[in-house]
């Protein structure tokens, strides 16, 4: 069975850092592009960062460029999101998504992990 399990969320002060992890199982991880989305209360889910299946290319939302870094370890079936210089507007539930690189209609979502940035 397919599983995407996010971890690493929590409460941090503005300017702090967190590293989110998403552990994947039940599918061929190296065939999937991975991404992080977030959804704040009352807001639509938005793409934060994405990385290609081999980790060769990454894209970021303008709001997080220079602060967040997405990476993956295909040997460990895990994708990460390093979040630095966190701001209150980064507060959201962060979701991991896997998308098949040649069958884009095949995709999976994790359940999300809460990130709260507050004093």
Buried (B, 14 or more C-beta within 10 A) or exposed (E): EEBBBBBBBEEBEEEBEBBBBBBBEEBEBEBBBBBBBBBBEEEEBEEBBBBBBEBEEBEBBEEBEEBBBBBBEBEEBBBBBBBBEBBEEBBBBBBBBBBBBEEEEBEBBBEBBEBBBEE
